[in-house]
Amino acid sequence: MDPTGTEEQETERKKNPFFNWLVEFLYKFWKKLHDPRFVIEVLALIGLVFYVCETKRTNNLTQQALTNARKNFAKDQRPYVWPARIEAAPLKLKEKVSANIYFINYGKTPAIKEHSTGKILVFYNKTIVEQIDNFFETFDETKVAGGSEIIVPPGIPTDPKQSQSFATTYSDVIPTTQAAMDLVTKTDGSFAVVGVVTYFDSDGTHYRSDYCMMHLANGLLAWCEKHNAIR
């Protein structure tokens, strides 16, 4: 080791203003540590920092709890529009398949600007399941047109047919032969009643209900395995 080099480095450090400031600061700090008042002030500052952090954390938790409470309240009070009854009309040769749908608001607040659109899908080339999936996958709310937008108050009438929200939907395919008619009437899944209901609450929050029922050979309608949801 070169003593001359070490002494030169030491001299250089002493000439460095920052080094001198740091040594002086550490010296004063060391002396302050022996002053009880300084120690109390440092502990008080640390306590203040912890207090501020804990207060902020508590405020965040409180705000989150209030947000969750508002969401739960809105969810509890929101409108829930759903088909209370779907009734297929008697099938007739060379006429469109049709069905009447009666909607009820099962929620606690009115459904505003309620608009429904639907279709009856009849077995033709593609299976009913394929047609159903395609209907909902390609459905575009922005292109819905026609019909009326109404307000559906909450409440469950004794007879669903008394509901203020009512719609009739039709098929595009028409059974033109007796063989086609027999296929529709005597086959499970020969046609399906599908549709979408859109509506809002008083705050303007958008909701949507998808429904799907499939015709059975016994003449009844059964809910589809998929595409029945309230959003």
C-alpha positions in Angstrom: 0.0 0.0 0.0 1.3 3.4 -0.9 1.1 5.7 2.2 1.6 8.8 0.0 -1.5 7.8 -2.1 -3.5 7.3 1.0 -2.6 10.7 2.5 -3.4 12.4 -0.9 -6.8 10.7 -0.9 -7.4 11.8 2.7 -6.4 15.4 1.8 -8.7 15.3 -1.2 -11.6 14.1 0.9 -11.0 16.9 3.4 -11.1 19.4 0.5 -14.4 18.0 -0.7 -17.2 20.3 0.5 -19.8 17.6 0.5 -17.5 15.3 2.6 -17.0 18.1 5.1 -20.7 18.8 5.3 -21.5 15.1 5.8 -18.9 14.7 8.6 -20.3 17.8 10.3 -23.9 16.7 9.9 -23.1 13.2 11.3 -21.2 14.8 14.2 -24.1 17.1 15.1 -26.6 14.3 14.7 -24.6 12.1 17.1 -24.7 14.9 19.6 -28.4 15.4 19.1 -29.0 11.8 19.9 -27.9 12.5 23.4 -30.4 15.3 23.7 -33.7 13.9 25.2 -35.8 16.5 23.5 -34.4 15.6 20.1 -35.2 11.9 20.7 -38.7 12.8 21.7 -39.2 14.9 18.6 -37.9 12.1 16.4 -40.2 9.6 18.1 -43.1 12.0 17.7 -42.3 12.4 14.0 -42.3 8.6 13.5 -45.6 8.3 15.4 -47.1 11.1 13.2 -46.0 9.2 10.0 -47.6 6.0 11.3 -50.7 7.9 12.3 -51.0 9.4 8.8 -50.5 6.1 7.1 -53.0 4.3 9.3 -55.5 7.2 8.8 -55.1 6.9 5.1 -55.5 3.1 5.2 -58.7 3.5 7.3 -60.1 6.1 5.0 -59.4 3.8 2.0 -61.2 0.9 3.7 -64.1 3.1 4.7 -64.4 4.4 1.1 -64.3 0.9 -0.2 -67.0 -0.2 2.2 -69.2 2.7 1.2 -68.6 1.9 -2.5 -69.6 -1.8 -1.9 -72.6 -0.7 0.1 -73.8 1.6 -2.8 -73.3 -1.3 -5.3 -75.2 -3.7 -3.1 -78.0 -1.2 -2.6 -78.2 -0.5 -6.3 -78.2 -4.3 -7.1 -80.9 -4.9 -4.5 -83.1 -2.0 -5.8 -82.5 -2.4 -9.5 -85.2 -3.5 -12.0 -85.3 -7.1 -13.1 -87.3 -7.6 -16.3 -88.0 -11.2 -17.2 -90.6 -13.1 -19.3 -93.2 -14.3 -16.9 -94.9 -16.3 -19.6 -94.1 -17.3 -23.2 -97.1 -18.8 -25.0 -96.8 -20.2 -28.5 -99.8 -19.7 -30.7 -101.5 -22.8 -32.3 -99.4 -23.9 -35.3 -101.1 -23.5 -38.7 -100.0 -24.7 -42.1 -98.6 -22.0 -44.3 -98.5 -19.4 -41.5 -95.6 -18.1 -39.5 -94.9 -19.6 -36.1 -95.7 -17.0 -33.5 -95.6 -16.6 -29.7 -96.7 -14.1 -27.1 -94.3 -13.0 -24.4 -95.4 -11.3 -21.2 -92.7 -9.4 -19.3 -92.7 -8.6 -15.6 -90.4 -6.4 -13.5 -89.4 -8.5 -10.6 -87.2 -5.7 -9.2 -87.9 -2.9 -6.8 -87.7 0.1 -9.1 -89.2 0.9 -12.5 -87.6 -0.3 -15.7 -87.3 2.7 -17.9 -87.2 2.7 -21.7 -87.8 -1.0 -21.8 -87.5 -2.4 -25.3 -87.8 -6.0 -26.4 -86.9 -7.7 -29.6 -87.2 -11.4 -30.4 -87.5 -14.1 -33.0 -88.7 -17.6 -33.5 -86.1 -19.9 -34.9 -87.4 -22.9 -36.8 -85.3 -26.0 -37.7 -84.1 -25.4 -41.2 -80.7 -26.4 -42.6 -79.0 -25.5 -39.3 -79.9 -27.1 -36.0 -81.8 -25.1 -33.5 -78.8 -25.0 -31.2 -76.6 -23.5 -33.9 -79.3 -20.9 -34.8 -79.7 -19.9 -31.1 -76.0 -19.5 -30.6 -75.7 -17.4 -33.7 -78.6 -15.2 -32.7 -77.1 -14.2 -29.4 -73.5 -14.1 -30.7 -74.3 -11.7 -33.5 -77.0 -9.7 -31.7 -76.2 -5.9 -31.9 -78.2 -3.7 -29.5 -77.2 -0.6 -31.5 -79.2 -1.9 -34.5 -82.4 -2.6 -32.6 -85.2 -0.6 -34.2 -89.0 -0.5 -34.1 -91.4 -1.2 -31.3 -92.0 1.0 -28.4 -90.0 2.0 -25.3 -92.1 1.8 -22.2 -91.8 2.1 -18.4 -92.5 -1.2 -16.5 -93.3 -0.6 -12.9 -92.2 -3.2 -10.3 -94.8 -5.7 -9.2 -96.0 -9.2 -10.0 -99.6 -9.4 -11.2 -101.7 -12.5 -10.5 -102.1 -13.1 -14.2 -98.9 -12.5 -16.3 -101.2 -11.5 -19.2 -102.1 -8.3 -17.2 -98.5 -7.1 -17.5 -98.0 -3.7 -19.2 -95.1 -5.2 -21.2 -96.2 -7.5 -24.0 -94.7 -8.6 -27.3 -95.5 -11.0 -30.1 -92.7 -12.5 -32.1 -92.7 -14.5 -35.3 -90.6 -16.9 -37.4 -89.1 -16.2 -40.8 -89.6 -19.8 -41.9 -93.2 -20.9 -42.8 -94.2 -24.6 -42.9 -95.6 -24.9 -46.4 -96.2 -28.7 -46.4 -97.9 -31.1 -44.1 -94.6 -32.9 -43.7 -92.9 -29.7 -42.5 -95.8 -29.1 -40.2 -95.5 -32.6 -38.7 -91.8 -32.0 -38.2 -92.5 -28.8 -36.3 -95.3 -30.2 -34.1 -93.9 -33.7 -33.4 -90.2 -33.0 -32.8 -88.4 -31.8 -29.7 -86.4 -28.7 -30.5 -88.2 -28.0 -33.8 -88.3 -24.3 -33.0 -87.1 -21.9 -30.3 -88.4 -18.6 -29.0 -85.4 -16.2 -28.3 -85.1 -12.6 -27.5 -83.5 -9.7 -25.7 -84.9 -7.1 -23.4 -83.0 -3.9 -22.8 -83.9 -1.3 -20.1 -82.6 1.3 -17.7 -83.1 2.4 -14.1 -83.8 5.9 -13.0 -80.0 6.7 -12.8 -79.6 5.7 -16.5 -77.8 2.4 -15.8 -78.2 0.0 -18.6 -79.5 -3.6 -18.1 -80.3 -6.5 -20.4 -82.1 -9.8 -20.1 -81.7 -12.7 -22.6 -84.3 -15.4 -22.8 -84.6 -18.7 -24.8 -87.3 -21.4 -24.7 -87.4 -24.4 -26.9 -90.5 -26.2 -28.2 -91.1 -29.9 -27.2 -93.0 -32.6 -29.0 -95.7 -32.5 -26.3 -96.5 -29.0 -27.2 -94.8 -27.3 -24.2 -91.9 -24.9 -24.1 -88.8 -25.6 -22.0 -86.0 -23.2 -21.0 -82.9 -23.7 -23.1 -79.7 -24.9 -21.5 -78.0 -21.5 -22.3 -78.8 -17.9 -23.1 -81.1 -17.2 -20.2 -79.4 -14.4 -18.2 -80.1 -11.1 -16.5 -77.3 -8.7 -16.9 
